């Protein structure tokens, strides 16, 4: 995630999962020791909003002061998020402002790209848009007058046109989905909405996801800004390989594992995965994500159309090495992971998971679950140094059992409320017109999901349904009601064993909300990504001989850190206090700026530390 370990979590860029009450900054921690460096802040360099170059040529400018002044300039009345910095033969640009006729620059680029690559759009979708005059209307809309030059009638006309453009685009998507469904399921278009079975509703969502992926790829794959993302990704990947080979404190086993993770990591165009909802990411969302369970990185269109994203990619790629990804890898390679994958494969196709295998699974589950707890955190001292706040001693067995029981009960409650258990045991499903239809999901737990492979083997509601289905099928001798309830209770019991073992496996780095709130765990994924990503990005900066160019490059990678004028600016101390009372994983703006100014970054920029920093030497 800045995600967002996507796990999508969504979110602002470079998401953090800790709450902070001080301005102490965790930057880079060693495997062995930590130290504090407290520096009396030098005076911040001030400059006029329209002359942002003054600070970059200073011999030793203050690090945070340089960032603060840059942000002040970026959102000054004369710039309002749109800034160009010329250096010798190059020009650096941030496009977070408005066009001359008051469109956001990222939306304007997205809309222009629709026009530029219209011929690459899916044929039937493009045909519908053309029939409705979409492209002509969009071109007219983009050429509107600035708002200050519009009369009230002009504004009303533009509002009408904007609504019409949105309606045509969304209508074309709906029409395309309907026609594709009709080809696959004849007479589908004649079915009333309340008579469409769940399996066809899910299939319609699959078709829509595929269409969004086709549109996203058509719009962005050949866009020059996305091509820059692809080049930056390879630069970052190669820098990571060099870093892993030479980084101190890594065993040969960890180096080999990390190199494999980097080599297998993928870059995904935003919206290009039909199984993940990235529709807004493919349009104007300003974000970036790493999906731990699918092992790819994506950068949203509102991000790569606004500024350079090399620093962002350095952060996101680091998530492929963090604890969350390590847990995913460990679970998938475990004996329990293998058994669950086998169960899913045999429970969700024409064959049925045998009752003999089901009996063996239940008997061996305690052993399989125990194997999960053999997980070992890589470079644990480093991870512990990154934690903020530090955690309590390990939770008691009763506490872990209670949390596991509550989580499983929540999952069971949701499935029961939606009548999913009933759906699993019903050969036929009733329709609104009084007729019945064969239920393709009969004793098929995977049909609860839109996509066959989106749920990891430890997805709690999926495993619950697999356990329920297996137990129900293998207890035919019981009375119907007793059989049904026994299957639910058995599934709950088995699932609780697994969740308990997973909590023990995750230890003090668990991503579970309750353990973090109660002080038994503190996630380090974002701090890890900041630290490791900072090391790698610093080396990329150092490849540039010019210090001035390094500074401008860094600043134009971090425009997303600059917040617009708001109440937070007027009452910064109160805003920092308020941050303690709502569940946002991101650090307060100033603290986030400090966290990213890690020792390697400060060294590359040759700036002076002007804030209190917790620093650990690798």
ZAVEX-479786 format. One line per field, with one value per residue (C-alpha): residue number from 1; residue in one letter; x, y, z. Coordinates in Angstrom, 2 decimals, always signed. Layout:
num	[NUM|...];
residuo	[A|...];
u	[X|...];
v	[Y|...];
w	[Z|...];
//
This chain:
num	[1|2|3|4|5|6|7|8|9|10|11|12|13|14|15|16|17|18|19|20|21|22|23|24|25|26|27|28|29|30|31|32|33|34|35|36|37|38|39|40|41|42|43|44|45|46|47|48|49|50|51|52|53|54|55|56|57|58|59|60|61|62|63|64|65|66|67|68|69|70|71|72|73|74|75|76|77|78|79|80|81|82|83|84|85|86|87|88|89|90|91|92|93|94|95|96|97|98|99|100|101|102|103|104|105|106|107|108|109|110|111|112|113|114|115|116|117|118|119|120|121|122|123|124|125|126|127|128|129|130|131|132|133|134|135|136|137|138|139|140|141|142|143|144|145|146|147|148|149|150|151|152|153|154|155|156|157|158|159|160|161|162|163|164|165|166|167|168|169|170|171|172|173|174|175|176|177|178|179|180|181|182|183|184|185|186|187|188|189|190|191|192|193|194|195|196|197|198|199|200|201|202|203|204|205|206|207|208|209|210|211|212|213|214|215|216|217|218|219|220|221|222|223|224|225|226|227|228|229|230|231|232|233|234|235|236|237|238|239|240|241|242|243|244|245|246|247|248|249|250|251|252|253|254|255|256|257|258|259|260|261|262|263|264|265|266|267|268|269|270|271|272|273|274|275|276|277|278|279|280|281|282|283|284|285|286|287|288|289|290|291|292|293|294|295|296|297|298|299|300|301|302|303|304|305|306|307|308|309|310|311|312|313|314|315|316|317|318|319|320|321|322|323|324|325|326|327|328|329|330|331|332|333|334|335|336|337|338|339|340|341|342|343|344|345|346|347|348|349|350|351|352|353|354|355|356|357|358|359|360|361|362|363|364|365|366|367|368|369|370|371|372|373|374|375|376|377|378|379|380|381|382|383|384|385|386|387|388|389|390|391|392|393|394|395|396|397|398|399|400|401|402|403|404|405|406|407|408|409|410|411|412|413|414|415|416|417|418|419|420|421|422|423|424|425|426|427|428|429|430|431|432|433|434|435|436|437|438|439|440|441|442|443|444|445|446|447|448|449|450|451|452|453|454|455|456|457|458|459|460|461|462|463|464|465|466|467|468|469|470|471|472|473|474|475|476|477|478|479|480|481|482|483|484|485|486|487|488|489|490|491|492|493|494|495|496|497|498|499|500|501|502|503|504|505|506|507|508|509|510|511|512|513|514|515|516|517|518|519|520|521|522|523|524|525|526|527|528|529|530|531|532|533|534|535|536|537|538|539|540|541|542|543|544|545|546|547|548|549|550|551|552|553|554|555|556|557|558|559|560|561|562|563|564|565|566|567|568|569|570|571|572|573|574|575|576|577|578|579|580|581|582|583|584|585|586|587|588|589|590|591|592|593|594|595|596|597|598|599|600|601|602|603|604|605|606|607|608|609|610|611|612|613|614|615|616|617|618];
residuo	[X|X|X|X|X|X|X|X|X|X|X|X|X|X|X|X|X|X|X|X|X|X|X|X|X|X|X|X|X|X|X|X|X|X|X|X|X|X|X|X|X|X|X|X|X|X|X|X|X|X|X|X|X|X|X|X|X|X|X|X|X|X|X|X|X|X|X|X|X|X|X|X|X|X|X|X|X|X|X|X|X|X|X|X|X|X|X|X|X|X|X|X|X|X|X|X|X|X|X|X|X|X|X|X|X|X|X|X|X|X|X|X|X|X|X|X|X|X|X|X|X|X|X|X|X|X|X|X|X|X|X|X|X|X|X|X|X|X|X|X|X|X|X|X|X|X|X|X|X|X|X|X|X|X|X|X|X|X|X|X|X|X|X|X|X|X|X|X|X|X|X|X|X|X|X|X|X|X|X|X|X|X|X|X|X|X|X|X|X|X|X|X|X|X|X|X|X|X|X|X|X|X|X|X|X|X|X|X|X|X|X|X|X|X|X|X|X|X|X|X|X|X|X|X|X|X|X|X|X|X|X|X|X|X|X|X|X|X|X|X|X|X|X|X|X|X|X|X|X|X|X|X|X|X|X|X|X|X|X|X|X|X|X|X|X|X|X|X|X|X|X|X|X|X|X|X|X|X|X|X|X|X|X|X|X|X|X|X|X|X|X|X|X|X|X|X|X|X|X|X|X|X|X|X|X|X|X|X|X|X|X|X|X|X|X|X|X|X|X|X|X|X|X|X|X|X|X|X|X|X|X|X|X|X|X|X|X|X|X|X|X|X|X|X|X|X|X|X|X|X|X|X|X|X|X|X|X|X|X|X|X|X|X|X|X|X|X|X|X|X|X|X|X|X|X|X|X|X|X|X|X|X|X|X|X|X|X|X|X|X|X|X|X|X|X|X|X|X|X|X|X|X|X|X|X|X|X|X|X|X|X|X|X|X|X|X|X|X|X|X|X|X|X|X|X|X|X|X|X|X|X|X|X|X|X|X|X|X|X|X|X|X|X|X|X|X|X|X|X|X|X|X|X|X|X|X|X|X|X|X|X|X|X|X|X|X|X|X|X|X|X|X|X|X|X|X|X|X|X|X|X|X|X|X|X|X|X|X|X|X|X|X|X|X|X|X|X|X|X|X|X|X|X|X|X|X|X|X|X|X|X|X|X|X|X|X|X|X|X|X|X|X|X|X|X|X|X|X|X|X|X|X|X|X|X|X|X|X|X|X|X|X|X|X|X|X|X|X|X|X|X|X|X|X|X|X|X|X|X|X|X|X|X|X|X|X|X|X|X|X|X|X|X|X|X|X|X|X|X|X|X|X|X|X|X|X|X|X|X|X|X|X|X|X|X|X|X|X|X|X|X|X|X|X|X|X|X|X|X|X|X|X|X|X|X|X|X|X];
u	[+0.00|+1.82|-0.36|-0.66|+0.47|-2.52|-3.31|-5.12|-5.65|-5.56|-4.93|-2.38|+0.92|+3.50|+1.08|+2.26|+0.51|+1.62|+0.30|+2.75|+2.58|+5.99|+8.03|+10.81|+11.56|+12.44|+14.56|+17.06|+17.72|+20.59|+20.45|+22.09|+21.74|+19.94|+20.98|+19.34|+20.68|+19.18|+20.05|+19.21|+17.24|+18.99|+16.85|+14.70|+15.68|+12.93|+12.35|+9.74|+7.03|+7.92|+11.66|+11.87|+15.47|+17.12|+17.47|+18.78|+22.08|+22.88|+25.98|+24.26|+20.57|+18.44|+16.81|+13.31|+13.46|+14.21|+11.15|+8.93|+9.94|+9.42|+5.88|+5.22|+6.23|+4.27|+1.00|+1.68|-1.03|+1.09|+1.53|-1.35|+0.17|+1.67|+5.41|+8.23|+11.91|+14.37|+17.90|+20.46|+19.07|+16.33|+12.99|+11.37|+7.65|+4.95|+1.40|-0.83|-2.54|-5.11|-5.13|-5.83|-9.51|-9.74|-9.46|-7.16|-4.07|-4.34|-7.98|-7.14|-4.37|-6.71|-9.41|-6.96|-5.59|-9.07|-9.13|-5.55|-5.93|-9.59|-8.77|-7.20|-10.35|-12.35|-14.14|-17.74|-17.20|-15.66|-18.51|-21.11|-19.21|-18.98|-22.69|-23.49|-21.11|-18.89|-15.58|-16.95|-18.65|-15.49|-13.40|-15.88|-15.90|-12.11|-12.06|-14.37|-13.63|-12.04|-14.67|-14.01|-14.99|-18.22|-21.68|-24.14|-25.63|-22.16|-21.63|-24.98|-24.20|-20.83|-22.46|-24.98|-22.25|-20.14|-23.11|-23.85|-20.25|-20.23|-23.59|-22.46|-19.23|-20.99|-23.85|-21.41|-19.78|-23.17|-24.22|-20.97|-21.27|-24.89|-24.05|-21.14|-23.35|-26.03|-23.51|-22.47|-25.93|-28.66|-31.80|-29.93|-31.06|-34.69|-34.38|-35.82|-33.32|-34.88|-34.77|-31.06|-29.34|-26.30|-23.93|-24.91|-24.63|-21.09|-20.36|-21.54|-19.08|-16.32|-17.20|-17.14|-13.75|-12.36|-13.74|-12.17|-8.83|-9.11|-9.94|-7.13|-4.54|-5.80|-5.52|-2.22|+0.07|+1.44|+1.24|+4.67|+4.16|+3.51|+6.55|+8.55|+7.08|+8.25|+11.77|+11.83|+10.67|+13.58|+15.98|+14.66|+14.68|+18.32|+19.24|+17.61|+19.65|+22.87|+21.69|+20.84|+24.18|+26.18|+23.99|+25.61|+23.89|+22.14|+22.81|+23.35|+19.92|+18.21|+20.12|+19.03|+15.42|+15.30|+16.84|+14.21|+11.44|+12.77|+13.22|+9.66|+8.04|+5.80|+4.64|+0.94|-0.68|-3.38|-6.65|-4.91|-5.82|-9.49|-9.72|-8.87|-11.04|-8.66|-11.12|-10.37|-6.68|-6.80|-8.36|-7.19|-6.41|-3.09|-1.72|+0.44|+0.03|+1.86|-0.31|+1.44|-0.73|-0.26|+3.27|+2.96|+3.24|+0.99|+1.12|-2.15|-2.70|-3.20|+0.28|+2.44|+0.69|+1.51|+5.22|+8.18|+7.54|+10.99|+10.97|+7.47|+8.54|+11.57|+9.17|+6.65|+9.24|+10.55|+7.19|+8.12|+10.75|+8.84|+7.26|+3.83|+5.18|+7.32|+4.20|+2.41|+5.36|+5.65|+1.95|+1.78|+4.78|+3.58|+1.97|-1.30|-1.15|-0.62|-3.51|-5.88|-4.98|-5.60|-8.93|-9.96|-8.99|-10.98|-13.95|-14.57|-14.61|-16.30|-14.55|-15.31|-12.91|-13.11|-14.42|-11.33|-9.07|-11.36|-10.97|-7.17|-7.19|-9.17|-6.93|-3.72|-4.84|-3.20|+0.13|-0.34|-1.28|+1.73|+4.01|+2.78|+4.30|+7.77|+7.87|+11.00|+11.11|+14.03|+16.47|+14.33|+16.51|+16.09|+12.33|+12.12|+14.03|+11.43|+8.51|+6.77|+5.56|+7.44|+5.20|+4.33|+5.41|+3.76|-0.02|-1.41|-2.94|-6.38|-6.04|-5.03|-7.87|-10.37|-9.22|-9.28|-12.75|-14.09|-12.64|-14.08|-17.46|-17.56|-16.90|-19.54|-22.08|-21.64|-22.00|-25.06|-26.70|-26.27|-27.67|-24.50|-24.55|-28.07|-26.96|-24.23|-26.69|-29.52|-29.57|-32.08|-32.63|-36.04|-36.62|-38.92|-41.43|-41.99|-39.87|-36.65|-33.26|-30.41|-27.85|-24.35|-22.91|-24.44|-21.69|-19.23|-17.68|-15.61|-18.66|-19.03|-16.11|-16.14|-12.79|-11.50|-8.00|-8.41|-8.80|-5.59|-5.70|-6.11|-9.06|-11.25|-14.66|-13.40|-11.86|-14.98|-17.11|-14.73|-14.80|-18.58|-19.09|-16.74|-18.29|-21.82|-21.10|-19.47|-22.23|-25.18|-26.36|-27.26|-30.71|-30.89|-31.03|-28.39|-26.19|-26.46|-25.62|-22.84|-21.19|-21.21|-19.84|-17.12|-16.06|-15.90|-13.77|-11.27|-11.06|-10.39|-7.43|-5.95|-6.50|-4.97|-1.88|-1.64|-1.73|+1.08|+2.96|+2.69|+4.17|+4.79|+4.58|+0.99|-1.10|-4.25|-5.97|-6.88|-3.33|-1.99|-4.56|-3.89|-0.14|+0.87|+1.96|+3.15|+3.37|+6.67|+5.81|+5.69|+8.69|+10.58|+9.63|+10.68|+14.03|+15.00|+13.43|+15.33|+18.64|+17.95|+16.63|+19.63|+21.95|+19.88|+20.25|+23.99|+24.36|+23.75|+26.94|+25.12|+23.95|+21.47|+19.91|+19.71|+17.81|+15.39|+14.88|+14.09|+11.69|+9.85|+9.36|+7.70|+5.08|+2.44|+3.88|+2.94|-0.50|-2.68|-3.53|-6.08|-7.14|-4.20|-1.85|-3.62|-3.67|-0.78|-0.30|-3.98|-4.12|-1.26|-3.16|-6.34|-4.45|-4.38|-8.17|-8.94|-7.77|-5.52|-2.27|-0.44|+1.86|+1.13|+2.48|+5.58|+6.51|+6.10|+8.43|+10.97|+10.66|+11.53|+14.56|+16.55|+20.35|+21.16|+18.78|+20.25|+23.72|+22.76|+21.20|+24.07|+21.68|+21.85|+19.65|+17.19|+14.88|+15.14|+15.76|+16.10|+18.85|+20.39|+23.44|+23.45];
v	[+0.00|+3.06|+0.20|-1.02|-4.54|-5.83|-6.50|-3.39|-1.46|+1.34|+4.88|+7.44|+6.80|+4.83|+3.77|+3.38|+1.19|+2.79|+5.60|+8.19|+10.58|+12.20|+13.64|+11.09|+9.54|+5.96|+5.77|+2.95|+0.38|-2.02|-5.63|-4.95|-1.47|+1.84|+5.35|+8.74|+11.83|+15.10|+18.14|+21.74|+22.75|+25.43|+28.25|+27.24|+28.83|+31.09|+32.02|+33.64|+31.34|+32.05|+31.35|+27.73|+27.33|+29.25|+26.32|+23.68|+25.47|+25.97|+24.15|+22.41|+23.32|+22.00|+18.75|+19.20|+22.93|+22.25|+19.98|+22.42|+25.32|+23.25|+22.37|+25.99|+26.95|+24.13|+25.27|+28.97|+31.19|+31.55|+27.80|+25.92|+22.50|+23.16|+23.74|+23.67|+23.71|+24.25|+22.91|+23.41|+21.45|+19.69|+20.68|+19.08|+19.32|+18.51|+18.40|+18.50|+21.74|+22.98|+23.59|+27.09|+26.20|+24.73|+20.97|+19.03|+18.20|+14.48|+14.36|+16.38|+13.92|+10.98|+12.51|+13.47|+9.92|+8.55|+10.66|+9.86|+6.08|+5.73|+3.27|+0.88|+0.63|-2.62|-2.55|-2.94|-0.51|+2.08|+1.61|+2.39|+5.49|+6.71|+6.16|+8.34|+11.10|+10.59|+11.66|+14.85|+15.78|+15.07|+17.18|+20.03|+19.69|+19.83|+23.06|+24.95|+28.48|+29.11|+29.27|+32.93|+33.74|+31.71|+33.09|+31.14|+29.77|+28.61|+26.82|+25.09|+23.99|+22.54|+20.69|+19.22|+18.21|+16.64|+14.58|+13.51|+12.42|+10.32|+8.80|+7.81|+6.22|+4.26|+3.33|+2.04|-0.18|-1.55|-2.17|-3.93|-6.19|-7.00|-7.94|-10.12|-11.87|-12.39|-14.12|-16.47|-16.98|-16.68|-14.84|-13.39|-9.90|-10.99|-12.06|-9.75|-8.52|-10.43|-13.69|-13.63|-16.36|-15.51|-17.44|-15.27|-12.11|-13.17|-13.97|-10.48|-9.02|-11.13|-9.79|-6.22|-6.74|-8.07|-5.07|-2.62|-4.40|-4.16|-0.44|+0.28|-1.47|+0.26|+3.68|+3.39|+0.69|+2.90|+6.17|+7.85|+8.43|+4.72|+3.89|+6.00|+3.90|+0.73|+2.11|+3.32|-0.10|-1.82|+0.77|+0.13|-3.65|-3.62|-1.32|-3.76|-6.63|-4.70|-3.69|-7.28|-8.59|-6.01|-5.22|-6.08|-8.31|-10.62|-14.34|-16.17|-17.78|-14.41|-13.00|-15.92|-15.61|-11.85|-12.03|-14.60|-12.33|-9.35|-11.37|-12.72|-9.37|-7.93|-4.47|-4.22|-1.40|+0.16|-1.64|-4.38|-7.18|-8.06|-9.80|-6.70|-3.58|-0.87|+1.18|+4.50|+3.69|+3.41|+6.88|+9.63|+8.10|+9.27|+6.12|+3.05|-0.50|-3.73|-6.85|-9.34|-12.30|-11.68|-10.27|-7.30|-3.53|-1.00|+2.79|+4.65|+7.01|+10.04|+9.40|+8.77|+11.57|+14.01|+13.49|+11.16|+7.92|+6.34|+6.97|+5.53|+2.38|+2.03|+1.96|-0.40|-2.92|-3.17|-4.65|-7.77|-8.37|-7.44|-9.55|-9.64|-11.12|-13.53|-14.75|-15.30|-17.28|-19.36|-20.16|-21.15|-23.48|-25.07|-28.51|-26.89|-24.59|-27.58|-29.48|-26.51|-25.96|-29.64|-29.48|-26.44|-28.01|-31.15|-29.37|-26.90|-29.01|-32.13|-34.43|-34.34|-34.22|-37.76|-38.45|-40.56|-37.57|-35.37|-37.66|-37.60|-33.82|-33.41|-35.86|-34.17|-30.55|-30.02|-31.11|-28.99|-25.96|-26.41|-26.34|-22.81|-21.53|-22.49|-19.26|-17.22|-13.50|-12.47|-10.00|-9.78|-7.18|-4.86|-5.45|-4.83|-1.57|-0.40|-0.98|+2.04|+1.64|-1.36|-4.28|-5.98|-9.49|-12.32|-12.57|-15.33|-18.49|-17.42|-14.05|-15.66|-18.18|-15.40|-13.32|-16.35|-17.33|-13.82|-13.58|-16.93|-16.12|-12.87|-14.77|-17.40|-14.71|-13.00|-16.24|-17.24|-13.85|-14.08|-17.65|-18.91|-22.16|-22.80|-22.09|-24.72|-27.53|-26.63|-28.56|-26.08|-22.39|-20.69|-17.77|-14.80|-16.14|-19.28|-21.60|-23.32|-23.49|-25.94|-24.56|-24.87|-23.91|-26.96|-28.23|-25.97|-23.55|-21.70|-20.35|-17.93|-16.04|-14.15|-15.54|-19.04|-18.05|-14.69|-16.08|-17.28|-20.71|-19.11|-16.87|-17.48|-17.56|-19.79|-22.35|-22.23|-23.11|-25.87|-27.38|-27.03|-28.64|-31.57|-32.27|-32.01|-34.40|-36.95|-37.13|-38.35|-40.68|-37.77|-36.21|-33.23|-30.45|-32.06|-32.68|-29.04|-27.63|-30.16|-29.10|-25.45|-26.19|-28.48|-25.83|-23.25|-25.51|-26.35|-22.77|-21.57|-23.95|-22.46|-18.83|-19.50|-20.97|-18.08|-15.52|-17.38|-17.52|-13.77|-12.98|-9.35|-8.31|-9.42|-7.24|-8.00|-4.87|-6.16|-7.25|-3.87|-1.95|-4.05|-3.53|-7.13|-6.40|-3.50|-3.77|-2.86|-3.20|+0.51|+1.39|-1.46|-0.20|+3.34|+2.15|-0.35|+1.74|+4.77|+2.93|+1.85|+5.23|+6.98|+4.90|+5.80|+9.49|+9.12|+7.96|+11.61|+13.68|+17.01|+17.67|+20.25|+17.71|+15.15|+17.59|+18.58|+14.91|+14.04|+16.92|+16.26|+12.66|+13.77|+16.30|+13.92|+14.67|+18.32|+19.01|+21.80|+24.74|+23.53|+23.57|+21.27|+24.07|+26.55|+24.22|+21.76|+20.73|+20.10|+18.15|+15.92|+15.20|+14.44|+11.83|+9.60|+9.24|+7.87|+4.74|+6.05|+4.13|+7.14|+9.37|+13.04|+15.03|+16.51|+13.21|+11.44|+13.92|+13.26|+9.49|+9.58|+11.79|+8.77|+8.93|+7.56|+10.08|+12.94|+11.83|+11.75|+15.20|+16.57|+18.41|+19.05|+17.22|+19.73|+17.48|+14.85|+11.44|+7.91|+6.37|+2.92|+2.11|-0.94];
w	[+0.00|+0.07|+0.73|+1.56|+1.81|-0.61|+0.52|-0.63|+1.86|+0.34|+1.98|+1.19|-0.45|+1.46|+4.17|+7.74|+10.29|+13.55|+15.69|+17.02|+19.90|+19.47|+16.69|+17.09|+13.74|+13.03|+9.96|+9.65|+12.32|+12.59|+13.54|+16.88|+18.29|+18.20|+19.10|+19.37|+17.75|+18.97|+16.93|+17.66|+14.58|+12.53|+11.19|+8.26|+4.99|+3.74|+0.14|-1.96|-3.22|-6.84|-6.38|-5.21|-6.43|-3.60|-1.23|-3.63|-4.22|-0.52|+0.64|+3.58|+3.67|+6.55|+5.43|+6.80|+6.19|+2.54|+2.25|+4.15|+1.94|-1.15|+0.01|+0.85|-2.65|-4.28|-2.72|-2.71|-4.23|-7.36|-7.90|-6.23|-6.77|-10.21|-10.20|-12.72|-11.71|-14.59|-14.13|-16.87|-19.82|-17.85|-16.43|-13.42|-13.01|-10.47|-11.79|-8.73|-9.66|-12.13|-15.85|-17.12|-17.42|-13.92|-14.43|-12.13|-14.12|-13.44|-14.59|-17.69|-18.58|-18.02|-20.23|-22.96|-22.89|-23.55|-26.70|-27.69|-27.37|-28.25|-31.05|-28.52|-26.40|-26.61|-29.94|-28.76|-25.89|-28.25|-30.72|-28.05|-26.94|-30.54|-31.16|-28.15|-29.24|-26.20|-27.68|-29.23|-25.96|-23.95|-26.31|-25.99|-22.19|-21.97|-23.97|-21.60|-20.39|-16.98|-14.25|-13.51|-17.09|-17.02|-16.51|-14.37|-17.59|-18.69|-15.36|-15.61|-19.16|-18.07|-15.18|-17.58|-20.02|-17.27|-16.09|-19.64|-20.22|-17.05|-17.92|-21.42|-20.13|-17.37|-19.65|-22.27|-19.64|-18.56|-22.14|-23.00|-19.96|-20.82|-24.43|-23.35|-20.82|-23.47|-25.76|-22.97|-21.49|-24.15|-22.97|-20.00|-21.01|-20.70|-17.07|-14.45|-11.90|-9.01|-10.97|-11.80|-9.74|-7.66|-9.90|-12.89|-10.79|-9.92|-13.54|-14.50|-12.01|-13.54|-16.98|-15.67|-14.01|-17.28|-19.18|-16.71|-17.17|-20.96|-20.78|-18.33|-20.46|-23.61|-21.99|-20.13|-21.50|-24.30|-22.41|-22.07|-18.35|-17.79|-19.88|-17.42|-14.61|-16.33|-16.73|-13.14|-11.95|-13.66|-12.25|-8.76|-9.22|-10.31|-7.43|-5.01|-6.40|-5.79|-2.33|-1.33|-2.53|-0.58|+2.45|+5.79|+8.32|+5.84|+5.84|+2.58|+3.03|+3.34|+0.37|-1.80|-0.62|-1.16|-4.61|-5.58|-4.32|-6.27|-9.44|-9.28|-8.41|-11.14|-12.13|-12.92|-14.89|-12.68|-13.26|-15.21|-12.81|-13.40|-10.04|-7.99|-7.92|-9.12|-11.14|-9.41|-9.35|-13.14|-13.39|-11.03|-7.63|-6.19|-4.61|-5.08|-3.82|-3.18|-3.05|-0.78|-1.75|-5.47|-5.39|-7.67|-7.45|-9.11|-9.27|-9.76|-12.68|-10.44|-9.08|-12.15|-14.03|-11.22|-10.49|-10.71|-8.79|-8.40|-4.65|-4.40|-6.25|-3.97|-1.03|-2.60|-3.79|-0.21|+0.80|-1.17|+1.52|+4.67|+7.41|+5.79|+2.59|+4.60|+6.39|+3.08|+1.73|+4.92|+5.03|+1.37|+1.77|+5.02|+5.22|+6.26|+3.23|+0.96|+2.52|+2.25|-1.39|-2.08|-0.28|-2.27|-5.60|-4.82|-3.21|-6.02|-9.17|-10.45|-7.99|-4.29|-1.38|+0.01|+3.48|+4.14|+3.41|+5.49|+8.46|+8.11|+7.86|+11.09|+12.91|+11.72|+12.03|+15.46|+13.98|+10.83|+12.93|+15.19|+12.15|+11.40|+14.63|+13.40|+11.41|+12.10|+11.46|+9.28|+10.87|+14.04|+15.77|+12.83|+12.82|+16.57|+16.20|+13.71|+16.04|+17.46|+20.06|+21.44|+22.37|+25.62|+26.50|+24.59|+25.13|+27.32|+25.90|+27.11|+25.35|+22.04|+22.29|+22.96|+19.99|+17.69|+18.90|+18.33|+14.82|+13.79|+15.31|+13.33|+10.10|+10.91|+11.79|+8.44|+6.50|+8.51|+8.10|+4.34|+4.36|+2.68|+4.68|+3.43|-0.11|+0.19|+0.97|-1.44|-4.75|-6.20|-5.57|-5.68|-8.04|-7.52|-10.10|-8.06|-10.19|-9.17|-10.80|-10.37|-7.93|-9.44|-6.03|-4.33|-1.97|-3.84|-1.32|-3.90|-5.68|-2.81|-4.40|-7.66|-8.74|-8.22|-7.17|-5.45|-1.92|-0.27|+1.37|+4.80|+3.95|+6.98|+5.35|+2.53|+4.88|+7.03|+4.01|+2.93|+6.41|+6.64|+3.23|+3.93|+7.32|+5.96|+3.09|+5.39|+8.05|+5.99|+8.76|+11.05|+11.22|+8.80|+11.39|+13.61|+10.57|+9.54|+12.96|+13.54|+10.28|+11.34|+14.82|+13.45|+10.97|+13.78|+15.96|+13.21|+12.03|+15.58|+15.81|+12.66|+13.65|+17.07|+15.43|+12.96|+15.78|+17.52|+14.22|+13.61|+17.03|+17.93|+14.26|+13.76|+11.41|+13.41|+14.59|+18.05|+18.90|+17.78|+19.81|+22.91|+22.62|+21.91|+18.35|+16.22|+12.47|+10.88|+7.20|+6.43|+8.59|+6.95|+3.49|+4.43|+5.76|+3.09|+0.33|+1.61|+1.38|-2.19|-3.31|-1.75|-3.94|-7.00|-6.09|-5.61|-9.21|-10.08|-9.61|-9.25|-5.69|-6.93|-9.28|-6.47|-4.30|-7.03|-7.95|-4.34|-3.88|-7.12|-5.96|-2.73|-3.77|-2.38|+1.08|+0.74|+2.14|+0.87|+3.16|+5.68|+9.33|+10.06|+9.06|+11.27|+14.30|+13.75|+17.41|+17.92|+14.65|+15.83|+19.06|+17.14|+15.11|+18.20|+18.17|+14.73|+12.92|+10.18|+9.67|+8.27|+10.25|+10.68|+7.73|+9.35|+10.96|+7.62|+6.01|+8.75|+8.46|+4.79|+5.41|+6.55|+7.12|+3.61|+2.03|+4.06|+3.05|-0.62|-0.38|+1.73|+4.01|+7.75|+10.23|+11.67|+13.67|+16.37|+14.84|+16.12|+14.06|+13.91|+11.83|+9.60];
//
